[in-house]
Every structure is written in structure tokens, then in C-alpha cells.
Amino acid sequence: MALMCLRKCWMSWPRYKVQKNLSDDDARPSLSVDYAWLIALSILFGLSFTLTSIGVRDIPPISLAAGRLLLAFLMLYPLMRLNGQRMPAMGPIWIALLGSGLFGNALPFALISWGQVTVQAGLTAIFMAVMPLATLLLAHVFTDDEKLDRWKVLGVLFGLLGVIVLMGFSALNALGDDLLRQSAILAAAVCYAINAIITRKLTKLPRWSAMTALMVAGCLWLVPVSLWVESPWQVAPSMESVWSMIALAIGPTAIATVMILRIIDRQGASFLSQINFLVPVVGMVFGVLMLGERFPANAYVALAIILLGIALSRMGGRRL
């Protein structure tokens, strides 16, 4: 009963409508173009792992997250004004913006950072792959055009299996060793799923306005916590860490935000959720190219399973 009431309230929430400019969105291209955007976004997210590992050497994790959001805002605001747009007026839309800032940035950043104190990276990647399944379930309840079907469920299960194969079944041996921190990472995956649904309400905002407002919303959650918990004014970071934070602000934060808005507007939250299957693969590729790591044999099998899962999830009502 409570879930049905929540769904009714959500479906009655007004979407922010604006007059669309004549752009590539007016002529909807083929699905292959949107998959190219999805792969590009997974590359940005995969690169963020390397940049974050460099940044946290000298910058506390919450301060790093707050800093990348603040820098992204400082870069996006003048671009928004140059494009003739303004910040959204105060009103109900800011509830969605603050919700996206909380569930898309503040909570998952904090939960993952705290959880990975003891949880291994392989098990973390497996936990984060729960996000597409959570997104499918939430989209089924809170949307009218992304209903659950057997192909979507089958595709998610194949994708999850592919991530487990990629990271190695031995990563599951640590399951339950630190239930509280592992639960925190699972909660972060659910946060990202919730954010994917919330973002649907923001796709009709002017794009530069939406991006800038999302950075502000994230800062409102993270900056006070950073100042209170980590005292960032006492930190003396190296230039390497500073440049990593700047790169995080430009790529995986500012550019990634407009890509997320574009993908959800065109293909929906369930489509975007497939990125959690691609990011572990991209992360391993960066390990080979940038760190000289060897590509494990099981990665090829995992990639085939993941691609099969993505194909199945897109079947919908079509026939094989």
C-alpha cells in the first residue's frame, strides 16, 4: 500500500517542460549511436577509478568528491550563462535536483569510500553490478514506459554473471566477512539506481541549466560534510593529486553528467544501468594500457557473457 501511494505521488510529479531547440535530439538516430554514447560514458567512469586512486593519496575522499563537484560547477556556470540559460527557479524541481545530488553523488561516494576500507575491489565491482537489477525493478514501479519483461531480467542476470567471471569466483569467498561494509556498497548501488529514476524528471530542463544545478545540489550535500569531518584547509596535496581532481571534475563529473542526461532522455534509466556491466571491463583495459597489467584469460569469456546480457536486455517484446 505504501509503495502504491509513493508511485502515485511520483507519477503525478510534473516534468519540467521547455521548448526544445532544434538539435540532434529532434531527429532520433539509431540505437547504435546511443550505445556509442554508453561506451564513451563507461570509459569516463573507468578512467575515474585511476584518477580517484591518485587523488586520495593526498586528499581525503569526501573532500575529493566535494572538490570535483565544486570545480565542475565553476566550469559549467559561465558556459551556462554563455548559452543564454539560467539556474532553475526555486520550486518543486529543486526537490528532484537535491534528490539527484544526494543519491547520485553524496551518498554513494561516502558509502563506497567507507565500504572499501575492508571490502576488496573485485567484490565491490560485483556488488555494484546489482544496480541494473535494482534500476529495472524501480523503473517497473515508477515509470509507465520501462516495464519489466523476461528479456530484461535475463539480460541483467547474464550481465551479473559476466562481472563475476571477470573478477573471478574467488572474490565471492569474502562474502559476509564484513557484512556492514558490504551492505554499504550494496546500498550505494541502490542509490545509483534511485538516481537513474530521479534523473528522468530532469531531462526536460535546459541541458546546461540541469548540469550546473546538479553540481550545486551535490555541493550542498558534500561540502558541509567535508568541512565538518575532514578539515580540508589543513590538507597540503601534491600537484599530481590536484590535477587528478581537476581531471575528475572535467571528465567523469561535468561531461559525464550531460551524457547521463542525454542517454536517459533518449533510452531510459534501464538502458543507462547497463553501464555497470561495462565499467569493470573498461577498468581492466585501462589497467593493461596505463599500468602494464596482463589481460586475464577469463576476461574474454566475461566480455562475451556481458555483451550477450546486454543484447538480451534489449530484446523486450521482440523475437530472438
Secondary structure, DSSP 8 states (H G I E B T S, - for coil): -HHHHHHHHHHTS--------SSTTTS---HHHHHHHHHHHHHHHHHHHHHHHHHTTTS-HHHHHHHHHHHHHHHHHHHHHHTT-----SSTHHHHHHHHHIIIIIHHHHHHHHHTTTS-HHHHHHHHTTHHHHHHHHHHHH-SS----HHHHHHHHHHHHHHHHHH-GGGGGGTTTTHHHHHHHHHHHHHHHHHHHHHGGGTTS-HHHHHHHHHHHHHHHHHHHHHHHT-GGG----HHHHHHHHHHIIIIIIIHHHHHHHHHHHH-HHHHHTHHHHHHHHHHHHHHHHH-----HHHHHHHHHHHHHHHHHTTTT---
